[in-house]
Amino acid sequence: MHNRKTIALDMDGVLANNLDHYLNYYHQETGIQLTDADVLGLPEGECVPDKTAVRRYIGSEGFFRTLPVAKDAQEVVKELHDRYDVFVVSAAMEFPWSLREKRDWLAEYFPFISWHNIVFCGHKHIIHTDYLIDDHVKNLLTFKGKGLMFNSFHNINEHRFERLQDWKDVHRYFQG
Ligand SMILES: [Mg+2]
């Protein structure tokens, strides 16, 4: 067991579909329904016309607890969990109120991941797993193992890391 390879999984934008949540919040607030095409290539924090909105949504109670789970994530993570040491690594300290919500969210959608394998941290450069799957290049740049970029609307112009398009693609990558 101890010689299994280790994989760190980011939460926001990887296990969870943050974009759908931002767009739903924005729709509820304004009545305007933006589409994925409207936000393609925009920075995450400025993906809706009101540049203060995302920060406000993230800061509101319940945001992290009600995030939609990413398509196919549960099935693929369960499979990875059978063959690798899977860790969830989330830079949660900037939003300390999110800690309980993130923990409860993981218990609901990924109950097979033990609390031993959940790391809520500040900077991710202290993480020394074999792999890191993350949607933000800043986290991959300081990572010493194999960094894999999870496709997201805000990172489409970034080409320094191998890109995984979705969870089906993660499954394909780790199949071999
Ligand atoms: Mg993320």
Backbone and ligand atoms as CSV (ligand in chain L), in Angstrom:
chain,resi,resn,atom,element,x,y,z
A,1,MET,N,N,0.828,-1.210,0.000
A,1,MET,CA,C,0.000,0.000,0.000
A,1,MET,C,C,0.859,1.255,0.000
A,2,HIS,N,N,1.955,1.219,0.810
A,2,HIS,CA,C,2.718,2.449,1.001
A,2,HIS,C,C,3.493,2.863,-0.247
A,3,ASN,N,N,3.643,1.924,-1.211
A,3,ASN,CA,C,4.371,2.332,-2.420
A,3,ASN,C,C,3.439,2.769,-3.548
A,4,ARG,N,N,2.196,2.954,-3.217
A,4,ARG,CA,C,1.284,3.520,-4.217
A,4,ARG,C,C,1.697,4.943,-4.543
A,5,LYS,N,N,1.473,5.326,-5.785
A,5,LYS,CA,C,1.736,6.718,-6.146
A,5,LYS,C,C,0.636,7.619,-5.571
A,6,THR,N,N,1.001,8.870,-5.357
A,6,THR,CA,C,0.081,9.811,-4.715
A,6,THR,C,C,-0.412,10.855,-5.718
A,7,ILE,N,N,-1.691,11.140,-5.648
A,7,ILE,CA,C,-2.292,12.153,-6.520
A,7,ILE,C,C,-3.002,13.187,-5.651
A,8,ALA,N,N,-2.704,14.461,-5.875
A,8,ALA,CA,C,-3.420,15.539,-5.187
A,8,ALA,C,C,-4.442,16.130,-6.155
A,9,LEU,N,N,-5.681,16.266,-5.674
A,9,LEU,CA,C,-6.762,16.823,-6.490
A,9,LEU,C,C,-7.213,18.147,-5.898
A,10,ASP,N,N,-7.256,19.164,-6.723
A,10,ASP,CA,C,-7.804,20.456,-6.334
A,10,ASP,C,C,-9.329,20.347,-6.250
A,11,MET,N,N,-9.932,21.206,-5.458
A,11,MET,CA,C,-11.400,21.176,-5.361
A,11,MET,C,C,-12.058,22.143,-6.349
A,12,ASP,N,N,-11.859,23.441,-6.124
A,12,ASP,CA,C,-12.559,24.453,-6.935
A,12,ASP,C,C,-12.119,24.399,-8.395
A,13,GLY,N,N,-13.053,24.181,-9.280
A,13,GLY,CA,C,-12.741,24.129,-10.706
A,13,GLY,C,C,-12.229,22.777,-11.162
A,14,VAL,N,N,-12.113,21.808,-10.223
A,14,VAL,CA,C,-11.641,20.470,-10.594
A,14,VAL,C,C,-12.654,19.420,-10.096
A,15,LEU,N,N,-12.754,19.237,-8.784
A,15,LEU,CA,C,-13.804,18.349,-8.259
A,15,LEU,C,C,-15.169,19.025,-8.357
A,16,ALA,N,N,-15.158,20.345,-8.221
A,16,ALA,CA,C,-16.414,21.104,-8.232
A,16,ALA,C,C,-16.494,21.975,-9.481
A,17,ASN,N,N,-17.720,22.166,-9.960
A,17,ASN,CA,C,-17.951,23.010,-11.130
A,17,ASN,C,C,-18.261,24.437,-10.672
A,18,ASN,N,N,-17.189,25.199,-10.423
A,18,ASN,CA,C,-17.384,26.568,-9.927
A,18,ASN,C,C,-18.055,27.469,-10.944
A,19,LEU,N,N,-17.749,27.274,-12.228
A,19,LEU,CA,C,-18.305,28.181,-13.240
A,19,LEU,C,C,-19.835,28.143,-13.246
A,20,ASP,N,N,-20.408,26.947,-13.258
A,20,ASP,CA,C,-21.877,26.857,-13.251
A,20,ASP,C,C,-22.453,27.589,-12.041
A,21,HIS,N,N,-21.764,27.454,-10.919
A,21,HIS,CA,C,-22.232,28.093,-9.685
A,21,HIS,C,C,-22.173,29.623,-9.804
A,22,TYR,N,N,-21.076,30.164,-10.332
A,22,TYR,CA,C,-20.966,31.618,-10.537
A,22,TYR,C,C,-22.092,32.106,-11.447
A,23,LEU,N,N,-22.310,31.372,-12.544
A,23,LEU,CA,C,-23.311,31.818,-13.519
A,23,LEU,C,C,-24.729,31.713,-12.944
A,24,ASN,N,N,-24.969,30.695,-12.113
A,24,ASN,CA,C,-26.282,30.589,-11.461
A,24,ASN,C,C,-26.508,31.715,-10.457
A,25,TYR,N,N,-25.474,32.027,-9.683
A,25,TYR,CA,C,-25.586,33.139,-8.725
A,25,TYR,C,C,-25.851,34.447,-9.480
A,26,TYR,N,N,-25.112,34.626,-10.571
A,26,TYR,CA,C,-25.259,35.863,-11.347
A,26,TYR,C,C,-26.660,35.960,-11.940
A,27,HIS,N,N,-27.162,34.836,-12.413
A,27,HIS,CA,C,-28.510,34.804,-12.986
A,27,HIS,C,C,-29.554,35.144,-11.920
A,28,GLN,N,N,-29.408,34.588,-10.750
A,28,GLN,CA,C,-30.364,34.871,-9.668
A,28,GLN,C,C,-30.334,36.339,-9.275
A,29,GLU,N,N,-29.125,36.932,-9.342
A,29,GLU,CA,C,-28.956,38.309,-8.902
A,29,GLU,C,C,-29.457,39.303,-9.940
A,30,THR,N,N,-29.248,38.988,-11.224
A,30,THR,CA,C,-29.489,39.977,-12.280
A,30,THR,C,C,-30.556,39.565,-13.285
A,31,GLY,N,N,-30.889,38.282,-13.329
A,31,GLY,CA,C,-31.798,37.791,-14.351
A,31,GLY,C,C,-31.116,37.528,-15.678
A,32,ILE,N,N,-29.806,37.788,-15.728
A,32,ILE,CA,C,-29.060,37.583,-16.977
A,32,ILE,C,C,-28.409,36.209,-16.962
A,33,GLN,N,N,-28.680,35.436,-18.027
A,33,GLN,CA,C,-28.090,34.100,-18.119
A,33,GLN,C,C,-26.896,34.126,-19.056
A,34,LEU,N,N,-25.691,34.130,-18.474
A,34,LEU,CA,C,-24.476,34.052,-19.294
A,34,LEU,C,C,-24.222,32.596,-19.650
A,35,THR,N,N,-23.521,32.397,-20.758
A,35,THR,CA,C,-23.192,31.035,-21.181
A,35,THR,C,C,-21.683,30.804,-21.043
A,36,ASP,N,N,-21.276,29.540,-21.199
A,36,ASP,CA,C,-19.852,29.207,-21.130
A,36,ASP,C,C,-19.061,30.023,-22.153
A,37,ALA,N,N,-19.663,30.259,-23.324
A,37,ALA,CA,C,-18.961,30.994,-24.388
A,37,ALA,C,C,-18.704,32.448,-23.974
A,38,ASP,N,N,-19.601,33.015,-23.178
A,38,ASP,CA,C,-19.443,34.411,-22.745
A,38,ASP,C,C,-18.215,34.615,-21.869
A,39,VAL,N,N,-17.799,33.594,-21.155
A,39,VAL,CA,C,-16.744,33.756,-20.151
A,39,VAL,C,C,-15.406,33.156,-20.588
A,40,LEU,N,N,-15.380,32.525,-21.761
A,40,LEU,CA,C,-14.182,31.816,-22.214
A,40,LEU,C,C,-12.968,32.742,-22.237
A,41,GLY,N,N,-11.910,32.357,-21.522
A,41,GLY,CA,C,-10.663,33.108,-21.524
A,41,GLY,C,C,-10.588,34.236,-20.510
A,42,LEU,N,N,-11.686,34.496,-19.807
A,42,LEU,CA,C,-11.677,35.565,-18.804
A,42,LEU,C,C,-11.068,35.060,-17.490
A,43,PRO,N,N,-10.453,35.981,-16.706
A,43,PRO,CA,C,-9.953,35.558,-15.396
A,43,PRO,C,C,-11.110,35.079,-14.519
A,44,GLU,N,N,-10.829,34.105,-13.655
A,44,GLU,CA,C,-11.899,33.515,-12.849
A,44,GLU,C,C,-12.666,34.570,-12.042
A,45,GLY,N,N,-11.937,35.491,-11.429
A,45,GLY,CA,C,-12.579,36.483,-10.558
A,45,GLY,C,C,-13.345,37.563,-11.301
A,46,GLU,N,N,-13.182,37.595,-12.631
A,46,GLU,CA,C,-13.842,38.647,-13.422
A,46,GLU,C,C,-14.643,38.059,-14.570
A,47,CYS,N,N,-15.267,36.904,-14.314
A,47,CYS,CA,C,-15.933,36.203,-15.412
A,47,CYS,C,C,-17.354,36.707,-15.661
A,48,VAL,N,N,-17.889,37.527,-14.770
A,48,VAL,CA,C,-19.196,38.141,-15.031
A,48,VAL,C,C,-19.002,39.653,-15.121
A,49,PRO,N,N,-19.912,40.355,-15.783
A,49,PRO,CA,C,-19.714,41.792,-16.027
A,49,PRO,C,C,-19.481,42.612,-14.749
A,50,ASP,N,N,-20.129,42.256,-13.656
A,50,ASP,CA,C,-19.890,42.916,-12.371
A,50,ASP,C,C,-18.616,42.315,-11.767
A,51,LYS,N,N,-17.521,43.098,-11.806
A,51,LYS,CA,C,-16.214,42.554,-11.417
A,51,LYS,C,C,-16.091,42.271,-9.917
A,52,THR,N,N,-17.054,42.721,-9.131
A,52,THR,CA,C,-16.992,42.451,-7.691
A,52,THR,C,C,-17.826,41.217,-7.322
A,53,ALA,N,N,-18.543,40.679,-8.297
A,53,ALA,CA,C,-19.553,39.660,-7.990
A,53,ALA,C,C,-18.954,38.339,-7.506
A,54,VAL,N,N,-17.958,37.819,-8.213
A,54,VAL,CA,C,-17.418,36.496,-7.857
A,54,VAL,C,C,-16.883,36.516,-6.433
A,55,ARG,N,N,-16.164,37.563,-6.101
A,55,ARG,CA,C,-15.633,37.705,-4.742
A,55,ARG,C,C,-16.786,37.699,-3.713
A,56,ARG,N,N,-17.854,38.359,-4.073
A,56,ARG,CA,C,-19.017,38.437,-3.178
A,56,ARG,C,C,-19.686,37.052,-3.025
A,57,TYR,N,N,-19.819,36.338,-4.138
A,57,TYR,CA,C,-20.434,35.006,-4.077
A,57,TYR,C,C,-19.601,34.066,-3.205
A,58,ILE,N,N,-18.280,34.097,-3.450
A,58,ILE,CA,C,-17.378,33.218,-2.702
A,58,ILE,C,C,-17.443,33.528,-1.206
A,59,GLY,N,N,-17.667,34.793,-0.891
A,59,GLY,CA,C,-17.708,35.215,0.507
A,59,GLY,C,C,-19.045,35.003,1.188
A,60,SER,N,N,-20.020,34.478,0.457
A,60,SER,CA,C,-21.346,34.333,1.064
A,60,SER,C,C,-21.521,32.928,1.633
A,61,GLU,N,N,-22.217,32.861,2.751
A,61,GLU,CA,C,-22.442,31.584,3.419
A,61,GLU,C,C,-23.184,30.633,2.488
A,62,GLY,N,N,-22.733,29.410,2.438
A,62,GLY,CA,C,-23.405,28.393,1.646
A,62,GLY,C,C,-22.831,28.194,0.254
A,63,PHE,N,N,-21.990,29.121,-0.205
A,63,PHE,CA,C,-21.473,29.010,-1.574
A,63,PHE,C,C,-20.741,27.684,-1.781
A,64,PHE,N,N,-19.793,27.381,-0.896
A,64,PHE,CA,C,-18.967,26.181,-1.101
A,64,PHE,C,C,-19.745,24.901,-0.798
A,65,ARG,N,N,-20.721,25.000,0.092
A,65,ARG,CA,C,-21.500,23.803,0.442
A,65,ARG,C,C,-22.431,23.388,-0.695
A,66,THR,N,N,-22.839,24.361,-1.537
A,66,THR,CA,C,-23.827,24.081,-2.580
A,66,THR,C,C,-23.224,24.003,-3.982
A,67,LEU,N,N,-21.889,23.946,-4.076
A,67,LEU,CA,C,-21.248,23.813,-5.392
A,67,LEU,C,C,-21.696,22.530,-6.085
A,68,PRO,N,N,-21.971,22.599,-7.391
A,68,PRO,CA,C,-22.255,21.344,-8.110
A,68,PRO,C,C,-20.971,20.531,-8.281
A,69,VAL,N,N,-21.098,19.232,-8.158
A,69,VAL,CA,C,-19.936,18.359,-8.358
A,69,VAL,C,C,-19.653,18.262,-9.853
A,70,ALA,N,N,-18.382,18.207,-10.226
A,70,ALA,CA,C,-18.009,18.162,-11.645
A,70,ALA,C,C,-18.462,16.851,-12.276
A,71,LYS,N,N,-18.852,16.939,-13.537
A,71,LYS,CA,C,-19.347,15.770,-14.277
A,71,LYS,C,C,-18.307,14.638,-14.278
A,72,ASP,N,N,-18.739,13.446,-13.948
A,72,ASP,CA,C,-17.935,12.213,-13.927
A,72,ASP,C,C,-16.870,12.169,-12.827
A,73,ALA,N,N,-16.761,13.222,-12.018
A,73,ALA,CA,C,-15.689,13.259,-11.010
A,73,ALA,C,C,-15.824,12.137,-9.979
A,74,GLN,N,N,-17.051,11.905,-9.511
A,74,GLN,CA,C,-17.211,10.907,-8.448
A,74,GLN,C,C,-16.774,9.508,-8.910
A,75,GLU,N,N,-17.217,9.103,-10.086
A,75,GLU,CA,C,-16.876,7.774,-10.600
A,75,GLU,C,C,-15.366,7.638,-10.813
A,76,VAL,N,N,-14.757,8.656,-11.425
A,76,VAL,CA,C,-13.333,8.555,-11.767
A,76,VAL,C,C,-12.462,8.625,-10.511
A,77,VAL,N,N,-12.816,9.499,-9.566
A,77,VAL,CA,C,-12.019,9.588,-8.333
A,77,VAL,C,C,-12.114,8.283,-7.550
A,78,LYS,N,N,-13.295,7.677,-7.542
A,78,LYS,CA,C,-13.457,6.390,-6.853
A,78,LYS,C,C,-12.515,5.350,-7.450
A,79,GLU,N,N,-12.440,5.342,-8.763
A,79,GLU,CA,C,-11.552,4.410,-9.457
A,79,GLU,C,C,-10.087,4.680,-9.144
A,80,LEU,N,N,-9.693,5.959,-9.177
A,80,LEU,CA,C,-8.313,6.326,-8.858
A,80,LEU,C,C,-7.981,5.919,-7.421
A,81,HIS,N,N,-8.948,6.111,-6.546
A,81,HIS,CA,C,-8.792,5.822,-5.121
A,81,HIS,C,C,-8.473,4.339,-4.892
A,82,ASP,N,N,-8.910,3.466,-5.783
A,82,ASP,CA,C,-8.624,2.037,-5.659
A,82,ASP,C,C,-7.177,1.698,-6.025
A,83,ARG,N,N,-6.516,2.584,-6.782
A,83,ARG,CA,C,-5.175,2.262,-7.286
A,83,ARG,C,C,-4.081,3.227,-6.844
A,84,TYR,N,N,-4.493,4.393,-6.350
A,84,TYR,CA,C,-3.526,5.419,-5.931
A,84,TYR,C,C,-3.892,5.920,-4.546
A,85,ASP,N,N,-2.923,6.609,-3.915
A,85,ASP,CA,C,-3.248,7.362,-2.700
A,85,ASP,C,C,-3.751,8.724,-3.154
A,86,VAL,N,N,-5.044,8.923,-3.035
A,86,VAL,CA,C,-5.661,10.151,-3.533
A,86,VAL,C,C,-5.848,11.143,-2.382
A,87,PHE,N,N,-5.352,12.346,-2.575
A,87,PHE,CA,C,-5.511,13.423,-1.599
A,87,PHE,C,C,-6.310,14.567,-2.230
A,88,VAL,N,N,-7.142,15.186,-1.434
A,88,VAL,CA,C,-7.797,16.423,-1.865
A,88,VAL,C,C,-7.021,17.567,-1.233
A,89,VAL,N,N,-6.564,18.490,-2.077
A,89,VAL,CA,C,-5.741,19.603,-1.592
A,89,VAL,C,C,-6.380,20.909,-2.035
A,90,SER,N,N,-6.823,21.686,-1.057
A,90,SER,CA,C,-7.520,22.926,-1.375
A,90,SER,C,C,-6.908,24.081,-0.592
A,91,ALA,N,N,-6.561,25.144,-1.309
A,91,ALA,CA,C,-6.026,26.339,-0.653
A,91,ALA,C,C,-7.208,27.108,-0.061
A,92,ALA,N,N,-7.591,26.713,1.155
A,92,ALA,CA,C,-8.845,27.192,1.728
A,92,ALA,C,C,-8.653,28.287,2.775
A,93,MET,N,N,-7.409,28.592,3.113
A,93,MET,CA,C,-7.192,29.475,4.264
A,93,MET,C,C,-7.528,30.936,3.983
A,94,GLU,N,N,-7.603,31.300,2.706
A,94,GLU,CA,C,-7.988,32.669,2.368
A,94,GLU,C,C,-9.476,32.893,2.697
A,95,PHE,N,N,-10.228,31.805,2.688
A,95,PHE,CA,C,-11.663,31.871,2.971
A,95,PHE,C,C,-11.976,30.910,4.114
A,96,PRO,N,N,-11.560,31.256,5.345
A,96,PRO,CA,C,-11.627,30.284,6.451
A,96,PRO,C,C,-13.037,29.802,6.757
A,97,TRP,N,N,-14.054,30.610,6.429
A,97,TRP,CA,C,-15.427,30.155,6.660
A,97,TRP,C,C,-15.785,28.981,5.758
A,98,SER,N,N,-14.963,28.788,4.722
A,98,SER,CA,C,-15.261,27.715,3.773
A,98,SER,C,C,-14.832,26.348,4.290
A,99,LEU,N,N,-14.032,26.292,5.355
A,99,LEU,CA,C,-13.454,25.015,5.785
A,99,LEU,C,C,-14.540,23.987,6.104
A,100,ARG,N,N,-15.500,24.375,6.932
A,100,ARG,CA,C,-16.554,23.444,7.300
A,100,ARG,C,C,-17.400,23.050,6.085
A,101,GLU,N,N,-17.704,24.053,5.244
A,101,GLU,CA,C,-18.527,23.774,4.063
A,101,GLU,C,C,-17.811,22.818,3.114
A,102,LYS,N,N,-16.512,23.026,2.933
A,102,LYS,CA,C,-15.755,22.148,2.029
A,102,LYS,C,C,-15.665,20.735,2.582
A,103,ARG,N,N,-15.471,20.639,3.892
A,103,ARG,CA,C,-15.393,19.328,4.516
A,103,ARG,C,C,-16.733,18.593,4.369
A,104,ASP,N,N,-17.835,19.282,4.625
A,104,ASP,CA,C,-19.157,18.663,4.507
A,104,ASP,C,C,-19.473,18.302,3.060
A,105,TRP,N,N,-19.038,19.139,2.135
A,105,TRP,CA,C,-19.248,18.879,0.705
A,105,TRP,C,C,-18.516,17.603,0.289
A,106,LEU,N,N,-17.274,17.475,0.747
A,106,LEU,CA,C,-16.496,16.268,0.422
A,106,LEU,C,C,-17.149,15.028,1.033
A,107,ALA,N,N,-17.650,15.157,2.253
A,107,ALA,CA,C,-18.301,14.011,2.913
A,107,ALA,C,C,-19.546,13.578,2.136
A,108,GLU,N,N,-20.230,14.528,1.508
A,108,GLU,CA,C,-21.419,14.188,0.722
A,108,GLU,C,C,-21.066,13.528,-0.608
A,109,TYR,N,N,-20.139,14.137,-1.340
A,109,TYR,CA,C,-19.890,13.662,-2.709
A,109,TYR,C,C,-18.745,12.651,-2.829
A,110,PHE,N,N,-17.801,12.691,-1.875
A,110,PHE,CA,C,-16.649,11.781,-1.931
A,110,PHE,C,C,-16.457,11.121,-0.566
A,111,PRO,N,N,-17.490,10.391,-0.093
A,111,PRO,CA,C,-17.443,9.840,1.272
A,111,PRO,C,C,-16.334,8.810,1.464
A,112,PHE,N,N,-15.829,8.254,0.370
A,112,PHE,CA,C,-14.772,7.245,0.467
A,112,PHE,C,C,-13.385,7.858,0.712
A,113,ILE,N,N,-13.278,9.181,0.621
A,113,ILE,CA,C,-11.999,9.839,0.903
A,113,ILE,C,C,-11.940,10.141,2.404
A,114,SER,N,N,-10.985,9.523,3.061
A,114,SER,CA,C,-10.830,9.682,4.511
A,114,SER,C,C,-10.360,11.089,4.865
A,115,TRP,N,N,-10.664,11.537,6.078
A,115,TRP,CA,C,-10.171,12.846,6.517
A,115,TRP,C,C,-8.647,12.882,6.542
A,116,HIS,N,N,-8.023,11.707,6.650
A,116,HIS,CA,C,-6.552,11.650,6.600
A,116,HIS,C,C,-6.034,12.161,5.264
A,117,ASN,N,N,-6.860,12.091,4.241
A,117,ASN,CA,C,-6.430,12.447,2.878
A,117,ASN,C,C,-6.975,13.788,2.416
A,118,ILE,N,N,-7.405,14.611,3.353
A,118,ILE,CA,C,-7.893,15.950,3.013
A,118,ILE,C,C,-6.934,16.981,3.585
A,119,VAL,N,N,-6.430,17.845,2.706
A,119,VAL,CA,C,-5.455,18.863,3.115
A,119,VAL,C,C,-5.997,20.236,2.758
A,120,PHE,N,N,-6.410,20.988,3.762
A,120,PHE,CA,C,-6.793,22.385,3.560
A,120,PHE,C,C,-5.576,23.221,3.934
A,121,CYS,N,N,-5.062,23.959,2.966
A,121,CYS,CA,C,-3.756,24.596,3.190
A,121,CYS,C,C,-3.764,26.052,2.738
A,122,GLY,N,N,-2.599,26.688,2.892
A,122,GLY,CA,C,-2.387,28.015,2.345
A,122,GLY,C,C,-1.790,27.846,0.962
A,123,HIS,N,N,-0.473,28.006,0.843
A,123,HIS,CA,C,0.172,27.804,-0.459
A,123,HIS,C,C,0.372,26.313,-0.730
A,124,LYS,N,N,0.171,25.927,-1.985
A,124,LYS,CA,C,0.275,24.507,-2.316
A,124,LYS,C,C,1.696,24.045,-2.612
A,125,HIS,N,N,2.696,24.951,-2.537
A,125,HIS,CA,C,4.053,24.483,-2.872
A,125,HIS,C,C,4.600,23.503,-1.840
A,126,ILE,N,N,3.955,23.393,-0.680
A,126,ILE,CA,C,4.393,22.411,0.327
A,126,ILE,C,C,3.928,20.998,-0.017
A,127,ILE,N,N,3.099,20.858,-1.028
A,127,ILE,CA,C,2.548,19.553,-1.388
A,127,ILE,C,C,3.556,18.762,-2.233
A,128,HIS,N,N,3.897,17.550,-1.788
A,128,HIS,CA,C,4.889,16.751,-2.503
A,128,HIS,C,C,4.334,15.414,-2.966
A,129,THR,N,N,3.193,15.438,-3.563
A,129,THR,CA,C,2.641,14.222,-4.134
A,129,THR,C,C,3.308,13.956,-5.489
A,130,ASP,N,N,3.030,12.798,-6.072
A,130,ASP,CA,C,3.585,12.497,-7.399
A,130,ASP,C,C,2.886,13.315,-8.474
A,131,TYR,N,N,1.580,13.525,-8.324
A,131,TYR,CA,C,0.794,14.272,-9.312
A,131,TYR,C,C,-0.035,15.345,-8.605
A,132,LEU,N,N,-0.284,16.422,-9.337
A,132,LEU,CA,C,-1.246,17.427,-8.886
A,132,LEU,C,C,-2.148,17.776,-10.069
A,133,ILE,N,N,-3.457,17.674,-9.872
A,133,ILE,CA,C,-4.411,18.097,-10.900
A,133,ILE,C,C,-5.056,19.380,-10.404
A,134,ASP,N,N,-4.843,20.457,-11.139
A,134,ASP,CA,C,-5.274,21.782,-10.670
A,134,ASP,C,C,-5.639,22.633,-11.885
A,135,ASP,N,N,-6.537,23.588,-11.681
A,135,ASP,CA,C,-6.927,24.447,-12.806
A,135,ASP,C,C,-6.154,25.762,-12.821
A,136,HIS,N,N,-5.358,26.028,-11.778
A,136,HIS,CA,C,-4.630,27.302,-11.751
A,136,HIS,C,C,-3.135,27.099,-11.961
A,137,VAL,N,N,-2.588,27.791,-12.964
A,137,VAL,CA,C,-1.181,27.627,-13.326
A,137,VAL,C,C,-0.272,27.995,-12.165
A,138,LYS,N,N,-0.658,28.949,-11.320
A,138,LYS,CA,C,0.209,29.352,-10.198
A,138,LYS,C,C,0.497,28.166,-9.278
A,139,ASN,N,N,-0.458,27.262,-9.145
A,139,ASN,CA,C,-0.245,26.086,-8.298
A,139,ASN,C,C,0.634,25.048,-8.986
A,140,LEU,N,N,0.526,24.956,-10.297
A,140,LEU,CA,C,1.325,23.982,-11.043
A,140,LEU,C,C,2.777,24.452,-11.168
A,141,LEU,N,N,2.995,25.760,-11.266
A,141,LEU,CA,C,4.340,26.311,-11.443
A,141,LEU,C,C,5.257,26.003,-10.267
A,142,THR,N,N,4.723,25.939,-9.060
A,142,THR,CA,C,5.555,25.698,-7.881
A,142,THR,C,C,5.537,24.234,-7.459
A,143,PHE,N,N,4.864,23.408,-8.218
A,143,PHE,CA,C,4.739,21.993,-7.865
A,143,PHE,C,C,5.938,21.214,-8.407
A,144,LYS,N,N,6.496,20.306,-7.606
A,144,LYS,CA,C,7.724,19.605,-8.001
A,144,LYS,C,C,7.459,18.273,-8.693
A,145,GLY,N,N,6.254,17.743,-8.557
A,145,GLY,CA,C,5.919,16.495,-9.229
A,145,GLY,C,C,5.359,16.767,-10.614
A,146,LYS,N,N,4.542,15.842,-11.110
A,146,LYS,CA,C,3.934,15.998,-12.430
A,146,LYS,C,C,2.644,16.818,-12.300
A,147,GLY,N,N,2.698,18.036,-12.798
A,147,GLY,CA,C,1.540,18.922,-12.730
A,147,GLY,C,C,0.655,18.743,-13.952
A,148,LEU,N,N,-0.628,18.561,-13.726
A,148,LEU,CA,C,-1.585,18.381,-14.818
A,148,LEU,C,C,-2.638,19.473,-14.733
A,149,MET,N,N,-2.826,20.167,-15.857
A,149,MET,CA,C,-3.772,21.283,-15.869
A,149,MET,C,C,-5.172,20.793,-16.209
A,150,PHE,N,N,-6.113,21.015,-15.290
A,150,PHE,CA,C,-7.496,20.642,-15.550
A,150,PHE,C,C,-8.143,21.776,-16.332
A,151,ASN,N,N,-8.715,21.437,-17.457
A,151,ASN,CA,C,-9.278,22.454,-18.351
A,151,ASN,C,C,-10.346,23.306,-17.665
A,152,SER,N,N,-10.232,24.617,-17.846
A,152,SER,CA,C,-11.231,25.528,-17.294
A,152,SER,C,C,-11.315,26.763,-18.176
A,153,PHE,N,N,-12.433,27.455,-18.115
A,153,PHE,CA,C,-12.640,28.637,-18.962
A,153,PHE,C,C,-11.521,29.658,-18.799
A,154,HIS,N,N,-10.949,29.768,-17.611
A,154,HIS,CA,C,-9.969,30.829,-17.334
A,154,HIS,C,C,-8.542,30.440,-17.712
A,155,ASN,N,N,-8.299,29.149,-18.068
A,155,ASN,CA,C,-6.904,28.747,-18.353
A,155,ASN,C,C,-6.679,28.303,-19.794
A,156,ILE,N,N,-7.627,28.620,-20.686
A,156,ILE,CA,C,-7.538,28.086,-22.049
A,156,ILE,C,C,-6.327,28.610,-22.837
A,157,ASN,N,N,-5.750,29.738,-22.414
A,157,ASN,CA,C,-4.592,30.284,-23.138
A,157,ASN,C,C,-3.260,29.903,-22.491
A,158,GLU,N,N,-3.296,28.992,-21.557
A,158,GLU,CA,C,-2.095,28.538,-20.845
A,158,GLU,C,C,-1.635,27.211,-21.450
A,159,HIS,N,N,-0.345,27.161,-21.866
A,159,HIS,CA,C,0.099,25.951,-22.573
A,159,HIS,C,C,1.339,25.300,-21.963
A,160,ARG,N,N,1.697,25.664,-20.736
A,160,ARG,CA,C,2.937,25.137,-20.156
A,160,ARG,C,C,2.783,23.761,-19.514
A,161,PHE,N,N,1.549,23.295,-19.358
A,161,PHE,CA,C,1.344,22.012,-18.688
A,161,PHE,C,C,0.424,21.122,-19.509
A,162,GLU,N,N,0.629,19.827,-19.340
A,162,GLU,CA,C,-0.251,18.884,-20.013
A,162,GLU,C,C,-1.680,19.117,-19.523
A,163,ARG,N,N,-2.591,19.160,-20.475
A,163,ARG,CA,C,-3.977,19.528,-20.158
A,163,ARG,C,C,-4.882,18.309,-20.166
A,164,LEU,N,N,-5.707,18.183,-19.128
A,164,LEU,CA,C,-6.749,17.165,-19.094
A,164,LEU,C,C,-8.083,17.883,-19.279
A,165,GLN,N,N,-8.831,17.474,-20.283
A,165,GLN,CA,C,-10.035,18.217,-20.689
A,165,GLN,C,C,-11.186,18.104,-19.704
A,166,ASP,N,N,-11.321,16.945,-19.091
A,166,ASP,CA,C,-12.455,16.695,-18.187
A,166,ASP,C,C,-12.132,15.423,-17.410
A,167,TRP,N,N,-13.085,14.938,-16.626
A,167,TRP,CA,C,-12.787,13.763,-15.792
A,167,TRP,C,C,-12.632,12.482,-16.603
A,168,LYS,N,N,-13.308,12.393,-17.743
A,168,LYS,CA,C,-13.098,11.247,-18.633
A,168,LYS,C,C,-11.639,11.215,-19.102
A,169,ASP,N,N,-11.102,12.405,-19.340
A,169,ASP,CA,C,-9.718,12.529,-19.776
A,169,ASP,C,C,-8.756,12.156,-18.636
A,170,VAL,N,N,-9.102,12.491,-17.399
A,170,VAL,CA,C,-8.297,12.090,-16.241
A,170,VAL,C,C,-8.260,10.552,-16.189
A,171,HIS,N,N,-9.419,9.948,-16.379
A,171,HIS,CA,C,-9.531,8.486,-16.376
A,171,HIS,C,C,-8.590,7.880,-17.428
A,172,ARG,N,N,-8.632,8.457,-18.630
A,172,ARG,CA,C,-7.788,7.975,-19.728
A,172,ARG,C,C,-6.307,8.112,-19.358
A,173,TYR,N,N,-5.919,9.247,-18.794
A,173,TYR,CA,C,-4.518,9.521,-18.468
A,173,TYR,C,C,-3.963,8.499,-17.480
A,174,PHE,N,N,-4.742,8.151,-16.473
A,174,PHE,CA,C,-4.244,7.266,-15.425
A,174,PHE,C,C,-4.562,5.791,-15.682
A,175,GLN,N,N,-5.125,5.533,-16.828
A,175,GLN,CA,C,-5.501,4.162,-17.188
A,175,GLN,C,C,-4.279,3.281,-17.405
A,176,GLY,N,N,-3.238,3.852,-18.011
A,176,GLY,CA,C,-2.068,3.074,-18.425
A,176,GLY,C,C,-1.207,2.553,-17.265
L,1,MG,MG,MG,-8.969,25.341,-8.398
